[in-house]
Amino acid sequence: RAVCPPANIRRVMTRARRRMFHECRRFRDGMLQRITAMRPDGVILSSWDHYIPVRGQPPSRWQVSIAEWERGLRRTYARLSQAGIPVAAIRGTPRTWFDVPSCLSRRAAGLPFAGRCEYDRTRSLSPGAAAAQDRAARGLPIAFVNMNDAICRTKSCPTMVNGIVVFTDDNHLTASFSRSLAPVLGARLAAAFPNLR
């Protein structure tokens, strides 16, 4: 469900609707019940890292603290682990902090002040979110899958790769770029679930 992270946090505020999104808690609980009842061979979790502040600043009105995020992830990871279900959590992907298609359009049109449409890799990732994931998984059989080196390996990152636009906005990967990474993702998921071969 859009806007609802896997972290079992008490509150989720939507920026667009500017209200508490209480539906997330009911939805998450319902889905975890269904998943544990199904007893699947594995579960893949992913989330947006920006529910918490990126650089350690205090949370904004719609964010939660790193400690809340960590506790919420721990509750979800523990619930699935206690049910004996292998879990792979995909690390958060980059955020460019600008609308990529708009930037590329301005550049293609040769408009004045059109930028280079590149982003800084270090600034695009959330080390606090990755650290919270690591702490939340301590002692639990959680595998992490990190695709960020496949998205960008350099300090300055392009938003077009081999003629494919990478982002639909400032953080969602396009379907075409995602498909281009399928072999890498497949290999990394296979390594995360070694007993499913």
C-alpha positions in Angstrom: 0.0 0.0 0.0 1.4 3.4 -1.0 2.8 5.5 1.8 2.8 2.6 4.3 6.3 1.5 5.3 7.1 -2.0 6.5 8.4 -0.5 9.8 5.7 -1.0 12.5 5.6 2.6 13.6 2.7 4.1 15.5 2.1 7.1 13.2 2.5 7.8 9.5 1.9 11.4 8.3 1.3 11.9 4.6 2.9 15.0 3.2 0.4 15.3 0.3 -2.8 14.8 2.5 -1.3 16.5 5.6 -3.0 14.1 8.0 -2.2 11.1 10.1 -2.5 8.0 8.0 -4.0 5.5 10.5 -4.8 3.1 7.7 -1.2 2.0 7.6 -1.2 0.3 10.9 -4.4 -1.7 10.1 -3.1 -2.5 6.7 0.4 -3.7 7.9 -1.1 -5.8 10.7 -3.5 -7.4 8.2 -0.9 -8.1 5.7 1.5 -9.6 8.3 -1.2 -11.9 9.5 -1.9 -13.0 5.9 1.8 -13.5 5.2 2.5 -15.5 8.3 -0.6 -17.7 7.6 0.5 -18.3 4.0 4.0 -19.4 5.2 5.8 -18.3 2.0 9.3 -19.4 1.1 10.5 -15.9 1.6 9.4 -12.2 1.9 11.0 -9.2 0.3 10.6 -5.9 2.1 11.5 -2.4 0.7 10.8 1.1 1.8 11.6 4.7 1.3 14.4 6.0 3.6 13.0 9.5 4.0 10.5 8.6 6.7 13.4 9.6 8.9 15.7 12.7 8.6 18.6 12.1 6.2 21.4 13.9 8.0 20.5 13.5 11.7 18.5 16.7 12.0 15.3 16.6 14.1 12.3 14.9 12.4 9.9 17.2 10.5 6.2 17.0 11.3 5.6 14.1 8.9 8.8 12.1 9.8 9.7 9.9 12.8 13.0 9.7 14.7 15.7 7.2 13.8 15.0 5.4 17.1 11.3 5.0 16.3 12.1 3.8 12.8 14.6 1.2 14.2 12.0 -0.1 16.8 9.4 -0.3 14.1 11.6 -2.3 11.7 12.6 -4.5 14.6 9.0 -5.4 15.3 8.3 -6.3 11.7 11.6 -8.2 11.2 11.0 -10.1 14.5 7.4 -11.0 13.7 8.4 -12.6 10.3 11.5 -14.2 11.7 9.5 -15.8 14.6 7.2 -17.2 12.0 10.2 -18.9 10.4 9.9 -16.9 7.2 13.2 -15.8 5.5 13.3 -12.1 4.9 15.3 -10.0 2.4 15.2 -6.2 2.9 16.1 -4.0 0.0 18.1 -1.0 1.0 16.7 2.4 0.1 17.6 3.8 -3.3 18.9 7.3 -4.1 16.9 10.5 -3.9 18.0 13.2 -6.4 16.3 16.1 -4.6 15.0 17.4 -8.0 12.4 16.3 -10.5 14.4 14.3 -13.1 12.0 14.3 -16.1 11.5 18.1 -15.8 15.3 18.6 -15.6 15.9 16.4 -18.6 13.1 18.2 -20.6 14.6 21.6 -19.9 18.0 20.4 -20.9 16.7 18.8 -24.1 14.9 22.0 -25.0 18.0 24.1 -24.4 16.2 26.3 -22.0 18.3 29.0 -20.0 19.6 27.8 -16.7 19.0 24.1 -17.5 21.1 22.1 -15.1 23.3 19.1 -15.8 20.6 16.7 -14.3 23.2 14.9 -12.2 23.0 14.2 -8.5 25.6 13.7 -5.7 25.6 10.0 -4.7 26.6 10.7 -1.1 23.8 13.3 -0.6 21.3 11.0 -2.3 21.5 8.1 0.3 20.5 7.9 3.9 23.3 6.4 6.1 21.0 6.8 9.1 18.3 4.6 7.6 20.8 1.8 6.6 22.3 1.9 10.2 18.8 1.7 11.7 18.1 -1.4 9.5 21.3 -3.0 10.6 20.6 -2.4 14.3 16.9 -3.6 13.9 18.1 -6.8 12.3 20.8 -7.6 14.9 20.5 -11.3 15.9 17.7 -12.0 13.4 18.2 -13.9 10.1 17.5 -10.8 7.9 19.4 -10.5 4.6 20.0 -7.1 3.0 20.0 -6.5 -0.7 21.8 -3.3 -1.8 21.3 -2.1 -5.4 22.8 1.3 -5.1 26.2 0.4 -6.7 24.2 -0.8 -9.8 22.3 2.4 -9.9 25.4 4.6 -9.6 29.0 3.8 -8.8 30.5 7.3 -9.1 30.4 10.4 -6.9 28.4 12.4 -9.5 25.5 10.3 -10.8 23.7 10.6 -14.2 20.0 10.4 -14.5 20.1 8.7 -17.9 22.1 5.4 -18.3 22.5 3.8 -21.8 19.7 6.0 -23.1 17.3 5.0 -20.3 15.8 7.6 -17.9 16.6 6.4 -14.3 13.9 8.3 -12.3 10.2 9.1 -12.8 10.5 12.0 -10.2 13.1 12.6 -7.5 13.3 9.1 -6.1 11.2 6.5 -8.0 13.1 4.4 -10.5 11.5 4.0 -13.9 10.1 0.6 -15.0 12.5 0.5 -17.9 15.6 1.2 -15.8 14.4 -1.3 -13.1 14.0 -4.0 -15.8 17.6 -3.3 -17.0 18.8 -4.2 -13.4 16.8 -7.4 -13.3 19.8 -9.8 -13.7 21.7 -8.1 -10.9 18.7 -8.0 -8.6 17.9 -11.6 -9.4 21.4 -12.7 -8.5 21.4 -10.7 -5.3 18.0 -12.1 -4.2 19.2 -15.6 -5.0 22.2 -15.0 -2.7 19.8 -13.6 0.0 17.7 -16.7 -0.2 20.3 -19.5 -0.5 17.9 -22.3 0.6 15.3 -21.5 -2.1 17.4 -22.8 -5.0 
